Amino acid sequence: MKKQKISLFIAAALLISFAASCGETGNDKDHTDDTSAASDSTTEAEDTSVKDDLGSFDFGGYEFNVMTRTTPLFYPYLDQKEETGDVLDDAVYKRNRNVEERFNFVLNEQYYDYTVEGSDYPRKFLLSGDDTYDMFIGRCVHMFNYAAEGMIVPVEDIPHLNFDKPYWNDQLYGDLEIQGTHYFAVGDFNISALDFTHALLFNKGMAEDYQVGSLYDMVRQGKWTYDKFAEVARLAVNDLDGNTVMDELDQYGYTSLVKQVMPGFWIASGVVTITKDADGALVYTAPTNEKLIEVFQKIYDITWDDNIWHRNVETYAPATSDAELELFKNGQAMFTNASCFQITTMMRDSETEFGILPYPKYDESQEKYYSRIEGAELFGIPKTNTDLEMTGVILEALACASHNEVIPAYYDVALKVKYTRDEESAQMLDIIFENRIFDFGDTIFADQLRDGIIRKSFETDNRDIVSALTGVESTVNGKLTPVNEGFAELSK
């Protein structure tokens, strides 16, 4: 499957009109052929957009109903009802209106507030057989459970979805496969998959003051490793007030919310806490995974030793993501963890000049840089959906149009230009987005692992991580077993 390469055509894509955002070739099936579709008005030389290879369909004004979870933690919307002047909002609005016009349907997105109805709100519709909604978009753990319970149509059973196209993420498509079946896919209309991707920010002025050299060059040369990170971060540690106590008034090599430290680094090494067996079933292998244990020990050494990490636990500053980013924004840290959503929101008013880097490799022998995706909202097509062909056409067209129009708006305009300070950071984003890993212990089973025993062990500097991971084995397997059994039953 082709790698998702956003940056190859962004500049050209921004110049192409929405009318020519997706191609119209191929044959239709059951729906009325619309032979009046406008032809592509751009020349072959000018048009660098990706084509979806869909035929011409007329859905007769059908109202395609979507229920979506809203949250302030990322950009949750599939639709915008009007243009707002915001680059991303307007790109989403125009994409949808053009796709609607192209196939003669209406996208009707309705929302549920997880703080009111709860994140598991779609369950009542799915269990009752209510066919009001053609698609649900929600928290990954719940969508995953709905699939295991047989309430979601596998995406590979939906016609017209071409997962070889670059607007479907191939890395995540493989990560989300369970027991040989793909129930979910991540298309370019899923902004949360970008928002939930994590990166390192670095203080450019501090890096210059300490004469660390070009961190960008280290990345490009494959020399950006755990050891190099520790070496650079250690230079910045400084008891600014001279009281011999390192607290929120001092300077650090790295700041991060407690629960984000370990997963950012362990996933960067390419290892995961939950793997898959030969049949594709999920297996809790963390306690016996020697490479993972080695990685965990290294993370402890890097962060806890030499006061590199601002220890935002108990006697220190409140353990909130805002507080840790504020330290960085105040010029009190060489590095900080940030999701891409935090970059585009919380960092926009930063007076500190910063650059963006991927998390470091474990060592130079590691072939690639890997980046963490802290989950993503997943779309699920309920078994009550009676027109999978229409659904497939709409999703394929939205993914393609997003690749050509919405992703450039998010990626190129918002991240590369508006909030980041140099073109080299933009190149780093290419690297970050290219190889993202979805670890089930960091996402679906985060309560038991990332936010459970791993966080507890890290925040207390308990380095007997093998015992800690072994101690929750029965609990984790208690969660995995019914899920694996559910998917196994569905595959019969």
WOCOR-V643468 format. One record per residue. RES is the residue in three letters. PHI is phi in degrees with one decimal (999 if undefined). PSI is psi in radians with two decimals (* if undefined). Layout:
BEGIN
RES:PHI:PSI
RES:PHI:PSI
END
This chain:
BEGIN
MET:999:2.52
LYS:-71.4:2.54
LYS:-73.1:2.62
GLN:-80.4:1.92
LYS:-116.2:1.72
ILE:-78.2:-0.69
SER:-78.1:-0.19
LEU:-66.1:-0.46
PHE:-132.2:0.21
ILE:-59.5:-0.85
ALA:-58.3:-0.76
ALA:-69.4:-0.66
ALA:-63.4:-0.58
LEU:-66.0:-0.31
LEU:-93.7:-0.16
ILE:-90.3:2.43
SER:-71.5:2.73
PHE:-66.0:-0.43
ALA:-63.4:-0.42
ALA:-112.5:0.43
SER:-68.9:-0.53
CYS:-138.6:2.54
GLY:-74.8:2.89
GLU:-135.0:1.42
THR:-130.6:2.92
GLY:103.3:-3.06
ASN:-114.9:2.50
ASP:-86.2:3.04
LYS:-121.1:-1.63
ASP:-88.4:-0.35
HIS:-89.3:2.79
THR:-63.1:2.33
ASP:-76.9:2.21
ASP:-103.6:1.72
THR:-86.0:0.01
SER:-94.3:0.12
ALA:-59.6:2.43
ALA:-68.6:2.50
SER:-80.5:2.80
ASP:-66.4:2.12
SER:-90.3:-0.11
THR:-91.0:2.71
THR:-80.3:2.81
GLU:-61.4:-0.61
ALA:-69.5:-0.58
GLU:-82.7:-0.56
ASP:-87.4:1.80
THR:-105.6:0.17
SER:-70.6:2.72
VAL:-81.0:2.50
LYS:-103.4:2.59
ASP:-95.8:-0.19
ASP:62.3:0.39
LEU:-79.3:2.69
GLY:-82.0:-2.90
SER:-99.5:2.17
PHE:-129.0:2.59
ASP:-128.0:1.95
PHE:-95.0:0.25
GLY:61.5:0.54
GLY:77.5:0.29
TYR:-57.1:2.44
GLU:-91.9:1.88
PHE:-87.8:1.86
ASN:-92.4:2.23
VAL:-125.2:2.36
MET:-109.3:2.19
THR:-126.9:2.41
ARG:-78.2:2.36
THR:-104.9:2.58
THR:-162.6:2.61
PRO:-82.1:0.09
LEU:-87.9:-0.17
PHE:-167.3:3.08
TYR:-81.5:1.88
PRO:-94.2:-0.13
TYR:-88.0:2.35
LEU:-88.8:-0.40
ASP:-133.2:2.75
GLN:-130.4:2.31
LYS:-76.4:-0.38
GLU:-156.6:2.88
GLU:-76.1:2.42
THR:-114.1:-0.18
GLY:95.1:-0.26
ASP:-77.9:2.37
VAL:-57.6:-0.80
LEU:-70.8:-0.80
ASP:-55.5:-0.78
ASP:-69.9:-0.60
ALA:-65.9:-0.72
VAL:-63.5:-0.79
TYR:-58.7:-0.87
LYS:-66.9:-0.69
ARG:-56.3:-0.86
ASN:-66.7:-0.71
ARG:-66.4:-0.62
ASN:-71.0:-0.70
VAL:-67.8:-0.68
GLU:-59.3:-0.81
GLU:-65.5:-0.67
ARG:-62.5:-0.68
PHE:-114.5:0.11
ASN:54.9:1.14
PHE:-146.3:3.01
VAL:-124.1:2.22
LEU:-88.1:2.04
ASN:-116.4:1.74
GLU:-97.7:2.18
GLN:-115.8:2.75
TYR:-125.6:2.63
TYR:-127.0:2.36
ASP:-87.8:2.04
TYR:-65.0:-0.39
THR:-76.9:-0.26
VAL:-108.3:-1.05
GLU:-83.3:-0.34
GLY:91.4:2.66
SER:-69.0:-0.33
ASP:-92.4:0.27
TYR:-55.8:-0.69
PRO:-61.0:-0.35
ARG:-55.7:-0.68
LYS:-65.9:-0.56
PHE:-72.6:-0.73
LEU:-67.7:-0.72
LEU:-69.9:-0.59
SER:-81.4:-0.21
GLY:78.4:0.26
ASP:-61.5:2.19
ASP:-103.3:0.39
THR:-61.5:-0.69
TYR:-106.5:2.34
ASP:-83.3:-0.35
MET:-157.6:2.53
PHE:-117.6:2.49
ILE:-124.6:2.13
GLY:-158.8:-3.02
ARG:-59.7:2.38
CYS:-58.9:-0.67
VAL:-64.4:-0.68
HIS:-73.5:-0.72
MET:-62.8:-0.65
PHE:-63.6:-0.75
ASN:-66.1:-0.68
TYR:-59.8:-0.70
ALA:-65.2:-0.76
ALA:-64.0:-0.44
GLU:-90.8:0.09
GLY:81.0:0.39
MET:-103.1:-0.02
ILE:-121.6:2.42
VAL:-78.7:2.24
PRO:-58.0:2.42
VAL:-64.3:-0.45
GLU:-72.2:-0.18
ASP:-94.4:0.00
ILE:-95.6:2.09
PRO:-60.6:2.66
HIS:77.6:-0.08
LEU:-83.7:2.04
ASN:-109.5:1.68
PHE:-77.4:0.01
ASP:-82.9:-0.19
LYS:-75.6:2.62
PRO:-71.2:-0.17
TYR:-87.6:0.05
TRP:-113.3:2.25
ASN:-77.0:2.02
ASP:-72.8:-0.64
GLN:-59.6:-0.85
LEU:-72.4:-0.53
TYR:-59.8:-0.74
GLY:-71.6:-0.73
ASP:-60.6:-0.62
LEU:-86.8:-0.06
GLU:-68.7:2.35
ILE:-128.9:2.14
GLN:48.6:0.78
GLY:81.4:0.04
THR:-122.6:2.47
HIS:-103.9:1.87
TYR:-90.2:-0.38
PHE:-136.0:2.71
ALA:-144.8:2.74
VAL:-115.9:1.93
GLY:-99.1:2.98
ASP:-72.2:-0.11
PHE:-79.8:-0.14
ASN:-90.2:1.51
ILE:-65.8:-0.48
SER:-60.8:-0.50
ALA:-66.8:-0.47
LEU:-82.1:-0.80
ASP:-59.3:-0.61
PHE:-85.5:0.02
THR:-80.5:2.37
HIS:-103.6:2.61
ALA:-143.4:2.99
LEU:-103.4:2.37
LEU:-103.8:2.51
PHE:-128.7:2.57
ASN:-79.1:1.91
LYS:-66.3:-0.69
GLY:-65.9:-0.72
MET:-65.9:-0.72
ALA:-61.8:-0.64
GLU:-70.1:-0.74
ASP:-61.1:-0.66
TYR:-92.1:0.08
GLN:51.7:0.93
VAL:-85.3:-0.13
GLY:85.1:-3.05
SER:-80.6:1.94
LEU:-67.9:-0.54
TYR:-62.3:-0.76
ASP:-63.8:-0.66
MET:-59.0:-0.74
VAL:-62.7:-0.87
ARG:-63.8:-0.55
GLN:-85.5:-0.01
GLY:77.3:0.29
LYS:-104.4:0.12
TRP:-84.7:1.72
THR:-125.0:3.00
TYR:-50.7:-0.85
ASP:-63.7:-0.69
LYS:-67.8:-0.71
PHE:-57.1:-0.84
ALA:-61.9:-0.71
GLU:-61.6:-0.80
VAL:-71.3:-0.77
ALA:-62.3:-0.64
ARG:-62.9:-0.55
LEU:-62.6:-0.50
ALA:-86.6:-0.25
VAL:-64.8:2.19
ASN:-154.7:2.17
ASP:-79.6:1.50
LEU:-61.4:-0.68
ASP:-91.1:-0.01
GLY:66.5:0.38
ASN:-94.3:0.14
THR:66.0:0.15
VAL:-117.8:2.13
MET:-84.0:2.01
ASP:-139.6:-2.85
GLU:-70.9:-0.06
LEU:-93.4:-0.05
ASP:-106.5:-3.02
GLN:-116.6:2.44
TYR:-128.8:2.88
GLY:-81.6:-0.47
TYR:-157.3:2.35
THR:-122.8:2.54
SER:-171.4:2.59
LEU:-57.7:2.49
VAL:-50.1:-0.89
LYS:-70.6:-0.23
GLN:-93.2:-0.22
VAL:-65.8:-1.04
MET:-60.7:-0.89
PRO:-63.7:-0.60
GLY:-58.7:-0.73
PHE:-81.7:-0.77
TRP:-65.8:-0.65
ILE:-69.8:-0.56
ALA:-62.2:-0.39
SER:-84.5:-0.12
GLY:87.6:0.11
VAL:-104.4:2.75
VAL:-132.8:2.82
THR:-85.3:-0.49
ILE:-124.3:2.16
THR:-110.9:-2.99
LYS:-125.9:2.50
ASP:-85.2:-3.03
ALA:-61.4:-0.43
ASP:-92.6:-0.02
GLY:87.4:0.15
ALA:-79.9:2.63
LEU:-77.0:2.38
VAL:-133.2:2.28
TYR:-81.9:1.79
THR:-112.1:0.01
ALA:-54.2:-0.78
PRO:-64.3:-0.44
THR:-111.1:0.10
ASN:-85.1:1.73
GLU:-60.5:-0.69
LYS:-65.9:-0.72
LEU:-62.9:-0.76
ILE:-62.9:-0.72
GLU:-61.0:-0.72
VAL:-64.5:-0.80
PHE:-56.8:-0.80
GLN:-62.3:-0.67
LYS:-65.0:-0.69
ILE:-62.9:-0.75
TYR:-57.4:-0.84
ASP:-60.3:-0.73
ILE:-69.5:-0.80
THR:-87.2:-0.78
TRP:-79.3:-0.62
ASP:-76.7:2.55
ASP:65.2:0.31
ASN:57.8:0.50
ILE:-62.7:-0.78
TRP:-93.2:2.37
HIS:-72.2:1.95
ARG:-78.6:1.52
ASN:-83.8:1.02
VAL:-132.2:2.51
GLU:47.3:-1.64
THR:-76.5:-0.05
TYR:-103.7:-2.98
ALA:-58.9:2.68
PRO:-52.8:2.42
ALA:-81.4:1.21
THR:-119.0:2.63
SER:-63.9:-0.58
ASP:-62.5:-0.76
ALA:-63.2:-0.71
GLU:-70.6:-0.67
LEU:-68.4:-0.57
GLU:-64.5:-0.69
LEU:-58.9:-0.76
PHE:-65.6:-0.78
LYS:-62.8:-0.49
ASN:-82.3:0.04
GLY:81.0:0.45
GLN:-107.2:0.29
ALA:-154.5:2.56
MET:-74.6:-0.75
PHE:-129.7:2.71
THR:-147.3:2.68
ASN:-83.7:2.49
ALA:-155.3:2.44
SER:-78.7:2.83
CYS:-64.0:-0.54
PHE:-64.0:-0.70
GLN:-65.8:-0.61
ILE:-61.6:-0.77
THR:-80.6:-0.20
THR:-116.0:-1.11
MET:-74.8:-0.37
MET:-97.0:-0.01
ARG:-67.0:-0.41
ASP:-103.0:0.24
SER:-69.1:2.30
GLU:-87.2:-0.25
THR:-81.9:2.19
GLU:-71.3:2.19
PHE:-132.0:2.74
GLY:-122.0:2.96
ILE:-116.5:2.40
LEU:-135.9:2.70
PRO:-73.9:2.78
TYR:-62.6:2.62
PRO:-73.4:2.71
LYS:-67.4:2.82
TYR:-64.7:-0.82
ASP:-155.3:3.09
GLU:-69.9:-0.31
SER:-73.8:-0.28
GLN:-68.4:2.27
GLU:-70.8:-0.73
LYS:-126.7:2.85
TYR:-89.4:2.32
TYR:-115.1:2.48
SER:-121.8:2.64
ARG:-89.2:2.31
ILE:-111.9:2.00
GLU:-81.1:1.04
GLY:81.8:-3.10
ALA:-169.8:2.59
GLU:-64.4:2.36
LEU:-113.0:2.51
PHE:-93.9:2.45
GLY:-128.3:2.28
ILE:-95.8:2.01
PRO:-70.3:2.71
LYS:-63.1:-0.30
THR:-78.7:-0.15
ASN:-66.7:2.12
THR:-99.5:-0.02
ASP:-136.1:1.38
LEU:-68.9:-0.49
GLU:-65.2:-0.83
MET:-59.9:-0.76
THR:-58.5:-0.79
GLY:-63.0:-0.74
VAL:-60.7:-0.81
ILE:-63.2:-0.81
LEU:-66.7:-0.72
GLU:-63.0:-0.75
ALA:-66.4:-0.71
LEU:-65.2:-0.71
ALA:-64.1:-0.77
CYS:-64.8:-0.85
ALA:-62.6:-0.61
SER:-64.9:-0.72
HIS:-60.0:-0.68
ASN:-83.5:-0.50
GLU:-124.5:-0.78
VAL:-80.8:-0.77
ILE:-60.7:-0.77
PRO:-58.1:-0.65
ALA:-63.4:-0.76
TYR:-70.2:-0.93
TYR:-78.1:-0.87
ASP:-81.2:-0.87
VAL:-77.8:-0.91
ALA:-72.8:-0.91
LEU:-81.4:-0.84
LYS:-75.6:-0.52
VAL:-112.7:-0.88
LYS:-72.0:-0.70
TYR:-113.4:-0.49
THR:-90.6:2.87
ARG:-110.8:-0.02
ASP:-158.4:2.78
GLU:-68.9:-0.48
GLU:-66.6:-0.57
SER:-63.0:-0.62
ALA:-62.6:-0.69
GLN:-64.2:-0.62
MET:-65.9:-0.62
LEU:-63.5:-0.63
ASP:-56.3:-0.78
ILE:-67.5:-0.73
ILE:-62.6:-0.80
PHE:-75.8:-0.32
GLU:-69.5:-0.72
ASN:-129.1:1.45
ARG:-101.6:2.40
ILE:-113.0:2.33
PHE:-104.6:1.76
ASP:-93.9:2.15
PHE:-61.6:-0.45
GLY:-76.4:-0.21
ASP:-104.3:-0.13
THR:-130.6:-1.45
ILE:-62.3:-0.72
PHE:-111.5:0.64
ALA:-64.9:-0.59
ASP:-59.3:-0.66
GLN:-83.4:-0.61
LEU:-107.7:-1.38
ARG:-55.0:-0.93
ASP:-87.6:-0.07
GLY:-101.4:-1.87
ILE:-67.7:-0.58
ILE:-69.2:-0.79
ARG:-63.6:-0.80
LYS:-59.1:-0.75
SER:-66.6:-0.72
PHE:-68.9:-0.78
GLU:-70.6:-0.27
THR:-104.7:0.12
ASP:56.0:0.68
ASN:-85.9:1.82
ARG:-92.2:0.07
ASP:-85.2:1.13
ILE:-69.9:-0.49
VAL:-62.9:-0.82
SER:-62.8:-0.70
ALA:-63.8:-0.81
LEU:-67.7:-0.64
THR:-67.5:-0.61
GLY:-63.5:-0.41
VAL:-105.9:0.20
GLU:-58.6:-0.79
SER:-66.3:-0.63
THR:-65.5:-0.82
VAL:-64.3:-0.79
ASN:-64.7:-0.51
GLY:-64.5:-0.49
LYS:-85.0:-0.62
LEU:-72.7:-0.68
THR:-57.5:-0.91
PRO:-64.3:-0.56
VAL:-66.5:-0.86
ASN:-61.5:-0.70
GLU:-66.9:-0.65
GLY:-62.6:-0.83
PHE:-67.0:-0.62
ALA:-63.8:-0.71
GLU:-65.3:-0.67
LEU:-67.9:-0.47
SER:-82.3:-0.10
LYS:-70.3:*
END
